[in-house]
Amino acid sequence: MQHSDLHFGDLTRILPDCSRRMLALQLEELIADHVITKTVISLRPLKTEYQLSEFGQTLSPVIDAMATWGTYYNQVAQQDVGYCNLQ
């Protein structure tokens, strides 16, 4: 949501724990669902840019709400270690 367009390499740096194969699969799924668009730039070497589609931008309020909830959850979990043990 914070970037207008990203290259595959940018995404691998932002998501270091995600394998390149899994990232490629997820990107293809998001493209098929019309959440993001893919633009191939015919330079040598080829460059691929991914952008959030207009439809994908409608997810902004949902993602913002999830981020707010995640921050709240982390605060609650830190205050009460016994509240949620995910192990």
C-alpha positions in Angstrom: 0.0 0.0 0.0 3.0 2.3 0.6 4.6 1.9 -2.8 3.3 2.7 -6.3 5.2 -0.1 -8.0 7.7 -2.7 -6.9 10.1 -5.0 -8.8 10.3 -8.7 -7.9 13.7 -8.1 -6.3 12.2 -5.3 -4.1 9.6 -7.7 -2.9 12.2 -10.4 -2.0 14.0 -7.8 0.1 10.8 -6.7 1.8 9.8 -10.3 2.5 13.1 -12.1 3.3 11.5 -15.1 4.9 9.4 -15.8 1.8 10.9 -18.1 -0.7 11.2 -16.8 -4.3 9.0 -19.7 -5.5 6.2 -19.0 -2.9 6.4 -15.2 -3.7 6.0 -15.9 -7.4 3.0 -18.2 -6.7 1.3 -15.7 -4.5 1.9 -12.9 -7.0 0.3 -14.9 -9.7 -2.7 -15.6 -7.5 -3.1 -11.9 -6.6 -2.9 -11.1 -10.4 -5.6 -13.7 -11.1 -7.8 -12.2 -8.4 -7.2 -8.7 -9.9 -5.7 -7.4 -6.7 -2.4 -6.4 -8.3 -1.2 -5.8 -11.9 2.0 -6.9 -13.6 3.8 -4.9 -16.1 6.8 -6.3 -18.1 9.2 -3.6 -19.3 11.1 -4.7 -22.4 14.6 -3.6 -21.3 17.6 -5.9 -21.3 17.3 -7.6 -18.8 13.6 -7.7 -18.7 12.1 -5.9 -15.7 8.7 -6.7 -14.1 6.8 -4.2 -12.0 3.9 -5.1 -9.7 1.3 -2.5 -8.8 -1.8 -2.5 -6.6 -4.8 -2.4 -8.9 -7.7 0.0 -8.4 -9.7 -3.0 -7.1 -6.8 -3.9 -4.8 -6.7 -0.4 -3.4 -10.2 -1.0 -2.0 -8.6 -3.4 0.5 -6.8 -0.4 2.2 -9.4 0.0 5.0 -9.4 -3.7 5.7 -5.6 -3.8 5.9 -5.5 -0.7 8.1 -8.0 -2.2 10.5 -6.0 -5.5 10.6 -2.8 -3.5 11.4 -4.5 -1.6 14.1 -5.9 -4.8 15.6 -2.4 -6.4 15.4 -0.8 -3.5 17.3 -3.5 -3.8 20.0 -3.1 -7.6 20.2 0.7 -7.3 20.6 0.2 -4.8 23.4 -2.3 -7.1 25.2 -0.1 -10.1 24.7 3.0 -8.3 26.1 1.1 -7.2 29.2 -0.3 -10.7 29.9 2.2 -13.3 28.8 -0.2 -16.1 29.8 -2.9 -14.5 27.6 -1.8 -16.3 24.5 0.8 -18.9 24.2 1.3 -19.7 20.6 3.9 -22.5 21.1 
